[in-house]
Amino acid sequence: MTELLVRNNNQAQPLKLSDGKPGYLFVKRQGNLFRYSFTFQAHEHHDFWYDAPTLPDGLVVKVASIDGPEEFKIKLID
């Protein structure tokens, strides 16, 4: 499981993965929800999005891709 270290501020930001690879979080408001879109430069990880009023700490997201399943755990930091 790969951890994503995310600042807890509902803003677009670069992020760091627990394996040292870089990523980026885009945040877009959609009504009373936010769409959190995670993108990764490394080919080992697949992009995904999550829709919610807030991004929960400890959330585990399972991503299915042609390369097989992958799990990400969101870790909010200040």
N, C-alpha and C positions, 0 to 999 in steps of 0.2 A: 504494500500500500504506500502511495506517495502522499506526503503531507504538503499542503499549499499554505504558505505563510502569508496571510492577508491582513492589511491594516483595517481596523474596524471603523470605517468612515464613509461607506457608500459612495466612493469616488473611484474613477479610473486610476489604475496604478500598476507599476511593474511589480511582479511578485517573484518570490524565490521558492523553488521546490526543494524538498528534503534531499533529493539526489544531486542538488547543486545546479540543476538546469534552470534557465530563465523562462519566465512566462509573463503574460499581461492580462489584467482584468479590466474589461470594459463594463460600465454600469449604465443602464438606460432605464429611466422611469417609464412604466407602462400602467397608467391609471393609478391604482393603489398598491401596485407591485413594482419591483425592480427586476430587470433581467440582468443577471450576472453572467457575462460571457467570458470564459477562460480560454485563452489561446496560448499555444506553446510553440517555440521555435524548434525544439528538438523533435525529431521524427519518432522518438520512443513514446511520446505522449500525444493523445488525441484531444482536440478541442471539444468543449462542451459548454452548455449553458444551464442555468438554474434560475427559475422564477419564484420569487418569494417577497414578502413585505420587508424582511431583513435576512441577512446571511447568518445562519446559525453556526455557532462555534461547535466543532466536533462533528459536523455533518459529514457523512460518508456518501460519496456519489459513485455509482457503478456505471462505467462507460463501456458499451459494447462497440467493437469495431471489427474490421476485417482482419486485424492482427490479433484478435482475441480480447477477452475482458480485461479491464483495468479498474482499479479503485483509487479514488482520491479522498483524502480527509482534509477538511477545512480547519485551519487553526488561526483564530483571530488574535492579532497582536495589537498593542497600543503604539 
